[in-house]
């Protein structure tokens, strides 16, 4: 039996990564109710919104209002794709920011119209300034295993990009299987290497459940020593620039796995499902995760 972590932190990404691709316009009050219900369930770290152009992501047009009105509890991350986004986020009162870049040049160009190298060059002063001002900085690494345009991504390429971010001074690396093509063997190998090479950096695994391997990849990552995972209540999410990618691995399903392994999270699975209830009526598609459906049958 592999040695597994005794405690795991789940970073809830539903309010940002989960809702950004939702077709229905969700009222700000409802987003806040969702966030606060997640907090009530025991979530201590969460992506709450994104400071992106409302032209491209209209769902996130209320980012400033979300930051102003949200209950300040735990680490609340906001995604900032560029200097303007970072400036707007910090002006709104954000204390922790997330920047992102794809390992794949082609994906990065589809996403933010720049090569990976160009993105990194532009992110350097943003990260430097944020750290000088005392802010927490999370780096989100997209297409860490596979790209929908370029195919397989060599692990060395992902490791090199992570190394660049570490040199820039980030606090956390969130390494993502953006299109859900990772398998347990690849997940174990990559995250074991990341944990060994960057022992002083928070390493977080981010899986999509496109091919129903999300939980298997999480178990493999646990075996590699990972104790931080991005999850999305209700399995909400996807990526508009990764054709075919479905939602993030569901918080409630991950909690069932961790509970069965007697790994502590401090999060109440029933309350996570209750949080999903606050937003489910506003969504364009039904919630179909295993634990949420069980919850609905029992309530």
C-alpha positions as CSV (number, residue, x, y, z in Angstrom):
1,X,0.0,0.0,0.0
2,X,1.3,3.4,-0.9
3,X,1.7,6.0,1.7
4,X,-1.1,8.5,1.2
5,X,-1.4,12.1,2.7
6,X,-3.4,12.2,6.0
7,X,-4.9,15.6,5.1
8,X,-5.8,17.1,1.7
9,X,-6.8,20.6,0.7
10,X,-9.4,21.0,-2.0
11,X,-9.4,24.3,-3.9
12,X,-12.9,25.0,-5.1
13,X,-13.0,26.3,-8.6
14,X,-16.7,26.1,-9.4
15,X,-17.5,29.8,-9.0
16,X,-14.8,30.8,-11.6
17,X,-13.8,27.8,-13.8
18,X,-17.1,26.2,-13.3
19,X,-19.4,29.1,-14.2
20,X,-17.3,30.9,-16.8
21,X,-18.5,28.6,-19.6
22,X,-22.2,28.6,-18.5
23,X,-24.5,29.8,-21.3
24,X,-27.1,31.2,-18.9
25,X,-26.4,34.6,-17.3
26,X,-26.3,33.9,-13.6
27,X,-27.3,36.8,-11.2
28,X,-24.5,38.1,-9.0
29,X,-26.6,37.5,-5.9
30,X,-26.9,33.8,-6.9
31,X,-23.1,33.5,-7.5
32,X,-22.5,35.0,-4.0
33,X,-25.0,32.6,-2.5
34,X,-23.1,29.7,-4.2
35,X,-19.8,31.0,-2.9
36,X,-21.1,31.5,0.7
37,X,-22.7,28.0,0.7
38,X,-19.4,26.5,-0.3
39,X,-17.7,28.4,2.5
40,X,-20.3,27.1,4.9
41,X,-19.4,23.5,3.7
42,X,-15.8,24.1,4.9
43,X,-14.1,25.3,1.8
44,X,-11.1,27.5,2.8
45,X,-9.5,28.1,-0.7
46,X,-11.5,29.1,-3.7
47,X,-11.4,30.7,-7.1
48,X,-14.2,33.2,-6.8
49,X,-14.1,35.1,-10.2
50,X,-12.0,36.2,-13.1
51,X,-11.0,39.7,-14.2
52,X,-11.2,39.1,-17.9
53,X,-12.8,41.1,-20.8
54,X,-16.6,41.0,-20.5
55,X,-16.6,40.9,-24.3
56,X,-15.1,37.4,-24.3
57,X,-16.4,36.1,-20.9
58,X,-19.6,38.0,-20.1
59,X,-20.3,35.7,-17.2
60,X,-17.4,37.3,-15.3
61,X,-18.5,40.9,-15.9
62,X,-19.4,41.3,-12.2
63,X,-15.9,40.4,-10.9
64,X,-15.4,43.6,-9.0
65,X,-18.8,43.4,-7.3
66,X,-18.1,39.8,-6.4
67,X,-14.8,40.7,-4.7
68,X,-16.4,43.7,-2.9
69,X,-19.3,41.8,-1.6
70,X,-18.0,38.3,-0.8
71,X,-17.5,37.2,2.8
72,X,-13.7,37.3,3.4
73,X,-13.0,33.8,4.5
74,X,-9.8,31.8,3.7
75,X,-7.8,32.3,0.5
76,X,-10.0,33.8,-2.3
77,X,-8.3,33.7,-5.7
78,X,-9.2,35.7,-8.7
79,X,-7.9,34.9,-12.2
80,X,-6.0,37.7,-13.9
81,X,-4.9,36.9,-17.5
82,X,-3.0,40.1,-18.1
83,X,-1.7,43.3,-16.5
84,X,-5.0,45.1,-16.8
85,X,-6.8,42.2,-15.2
86,X,-4.3,42.1,-12.3
87,X,-4.6,45.9,-11.8
88,X,-8.4,45.8,-11.8
89,X,-8.4,42.8,-9.4
90,X,-6.0,44.5,-6.9
91,X,-7.9,47.8,-7.1
92,X,-11.1,45.8,-6.3
93,X,-9.4,44.5,-3.1
94,X,-8.3,41.0,-4.2
95,X,-5.5,39.6,-2.0
96,X,-4.6,36.6,-4.0
97,X,-4.3,36.3,-7.8
98,X,-3.9,33.5,-10.3
99,X,-2.2,33.8,-13.6
100,X,-2.3,31.2,-16.3
101,X,-0.5,30.0,-19.4
102,X,-0.6,26.9,-21.6
103,X,2.4,24.7,-22.1
104,X,1.2,24.3,-25.7
105,X,1.8,27.4,-27.9
106,X,-1.2,26.6,-30.1
107,X,-3.6,26.3,-27.1
108,X,-2.1,29.5,-25.7
109,X,-2.7,31.4,-28.9
110,X,-6.3,30.1,-29.1
111,X,-6.8,31.2,-25.5
112,X,-5.1,34.6,-25.2
113,X,-3.7,35.2,-28.7
114,X,0.0,34.9,-27.6
115,X,2.7,32.3,-27.7
116,X,3.7,30.7,-24.4
117,X,7.0,32.6,-24.4
118,X,5.2,35.9,-25.0
119,X,2.8,35.2,-22.2
120,X,5.6,34.4,-19.8
121,X,7.5,37.6,-20.7
122,X,4.3,39.7,-19.9
123,X,3.6,37.8,-16.7
124,X,7.0,38.4,-15.2
125,X,6.4,42.1,-14.1
126,X,2.9,41.2,-12.9
127,X,4.2,38.5,-10.6
128,X,7.1,40.5,-9.4
129,X,4.9,43.5,-8.5
130,X,2.3,41.3,-6.8
131,X,4.9,39.6,-4.7
132,X,6.5,42.9,-3.7
133,X,3.1,44.1,-2.6
134,X,2.6,41.0,-0.4
135,X,0.0,39.1,-2.5
136,X,-0.3,35.4,-2.9
137,X,0.3,34.3,-6.6
138,X,-0.9,31.1,-8.1
139,X,0.3,29.9,-11.5
140,X,-2.2,27.8,-13.5
141,X,-0.4,25.6,-16.1
142,X,-2.8,24.5,-18.8
143,X,-2.3,21.6,-21.2
144,X,0.3,20.0,-18.9
145,X,-0.3,16.5,-20.3
146,X,-2.0,16.9,-23.7
147,X,-3.1,19.6,-26.1
148,X,-6.3,19.3,-28.2
149,X,-4.3,20.9,-31.1
150,X,-0.8,19.6,-30.7
151,X,-1.4,16.3,-29.0
152,X,0.9,14.8,-26.4
153,X,3.0,17.2,-24.3
154,X,6.4,15.9,-23.2
155,X,6.7,16.0,-19.4
156,X,10.0,17.9,-19.7
157,X,8.2,20.7,-21.5
158,X,5.7,21.0,-18.6
159,X,8.5,20.8,-16.0
160,X,10.5,23.6,-17.8
161,X,7.5,25.9,-17.7
162,X,6.9,25.2,-14.1
163,X,10.6,26.0,-13.4
164,X,10.2,29.4,-15.1
165,X,7.2,30.2,-12.8
166,X,9.2,29.1,-9.7
167,X,12.0,31.4,-10.7
168,X,9.5,34.3,-11.0
169,X,8.5,33.7,-7.4
170,X,5.0,32.2,-7.5
171,X,3.6,30.5,-4.4
172,X,1.7,27.8,-6.1
173,X,1.6,25.7,-9.3
174,X,-1.8,24.4,-10.4
175,X,-1.0,21.8,-13.1
176,X,-3.9,21.0,-15.3
177,X,-5.1,18.1,-17.5
178,X,-7.0,20.6,-19.5
179,X,-8.7,18.3,-22.0
180,X,-8.9,15.2,-19.8
181,X,-6.4,13.1,-21.6
182,X,-4.1,12.2,-18.6
183,X,-4.0,8.7,-17.3
184,X,-2.9,7.5,-13.8
185,X,0.6,6.5,-14.9
186,X,1.3,9.8,-16.5
187,X,-0.3,11.6,-13.5
188,X,1.9,9.7,-11.0
189,X,5.1,10.3,-12.9
190,X,4.6,14.0,-13.5
191,X,3.5,14.9,-10.0
192,X,6.1,12.8,-8.4
193,X,8.7,14.7,-10.4
194,X,7.1,18.1,-9.5
195,X,7.0,17.3,-5.8
196,X,10.7,16.2,-5.9
197,X,11.9,19.2,-7.9
198,X,9.9,21.9,-6.1
199,X,9.6,20.9,-2.5
200,X,9.0,24.4,-1.3
201,X,6.2,25.3,-3.7
202,X,2.5,24.4,-3.3
203,X,1.8,21.8,-5.9
204,X,-1.9,21.4,-6.9
205,X,-3.4,18.9,-9.4
206,X,-6.2,20.0,-11.7
207,X,-8.1,17.3,-13.5
208,X,-11.0,17.3,-16.0
209,X,-13.3,14.3,-16.1
210,X,-13.7,14.1,-19.9
211,X,-12.9,10.4,-20.1
212,X,-14.0,9.5,-16.5
213,X,-10.4,9.1,-15.3
214,X,-10.5,12.1,-13.0
215,X,-10.7,10.1,-9.7
216,X,-8.2,7.6,-10.9
217,X,-5.8,10.4,-11.7
218,X,-6.4,11.9,-8.3
219,X,-5.6,8.6,-6.6
220,X,-2.4,8.3,-8.6
221,X,-1.5,11.8,-7.6
222,X,-2.1,11.1,-4.0
223,X,0.3,8.2,-4.3
224,X,2.9,10.7,-5.7
225,X,2.4,12.8,-2.5
226,X,0.1,15.5,-3.9
227,X,-2.2,16.9,-1.1
228,X,-3.9,19.7,-3.0
229,X,-6.5,19.4,-5.7
230,X,-8.7,21.8,-7.7
231,X,-12.2,20.5,-7.8
232,X,-15.6,22.0,-8.9
233,X,-18.8,21.5,-7.0
234,X,-21.3,19.8,-9.3
235,X,-18.6,18.9,-11.8
236,X,-19.1,22.4,-13.4
237,X,-16.7,23.7,-15.9
238,X,-14.9,22.9,-19.2
239,X,-12.8,25.0,-21.5
240,X,-14.0,26.9,-24.6
241,X,-10.5,26.5,-26.1
242,X,-10.2,22.7,-25.5
243,X,-12.8,21.1,-27.9
244,X,-14.5,18.2,-26.2
245,X,-13.3,18.9,-22.7
246,X,-16.0,18.5,-20.1
247,X,-16.2,19.7,-16.5
248,X,-13.7,19.6,-13.7
249,X,-13.7,16.6,-11.4
250,X,-16.6,17.1,-9.0
251,X,-15.9,18.2,-5.4
252,X,-18.5,15.9,-3.9
253,X,-17.2,12.9,-5.8
254,X,-13.6,13.6,-4.8
255,X,-14.8,14.0,-1.2
256,X,-16.3,10.6,-1.3
257,X,-13.0,9.1,-2.5
258,X,-11.0,10.9,0.2
259,X,-13.5,10.0,2.9
260,X,-13.3,6.4,1.9
261,X,-9.6,6.6,2.3
262,X,-9.9,8.3,5.7
263,X,-8.1,11.4,4.4
264,X,-9.2,14.5,6.3
265,X,-10.4,17.6,4.4
266,X,-12.5,19.5,6.9
267,X,-15.3,19.7,4.2
268,X,-18.9,18.4,4.6
269,X,-20.0,16.5,1.4
270,X,-23.7,17.0,2.1
271,X,-23.2,20.8,2.4
272,X,-21.3,20.8,-0.9
273,X,-24.3,19.2,-2.5
274,X,-26.5,21.7,-0.8
275,X,-24.3,24.5,-2.3
276,X,-24.8,23.0,-5.7
277,X,-28.5,23.3,-5.1
278,X,-28.2,27.1,-4.8
279,X,-27.0,27.4,-8.4
280,X,-28.4,24.3,-10.2
281,X,-31.7,26.0,-11.2
282,X,-29.8,28.7,-13.1
283,X,-27.7,26.4,-15.2
284,X,-28.3,25.4,-18.8
285,X,-27.6,21.7,-18.1
286,X,-28.4,19.3,-15.3
287,X,-26.0,18.3,-12.6
288,X,-25.2,14.6,-13.1
289,X,-22.4,13.7,-10.7
290,X,-22.7,10.5,-8.7
291,X,-22.7,12.0,-5.2
292,X,-25.0,14.9,-6.1
293,X,-27.6,12.5,-7.6
294,X,-27.4,10.3,-4.5
295,X,-27.9,13.4,-2.4
296,X,-31.0,14.4,-4.4
297,X,-32.5,10.9,-4.1
298,X,-32.1,11.2,-0.3
299,X,-33.6,14.7,0.0
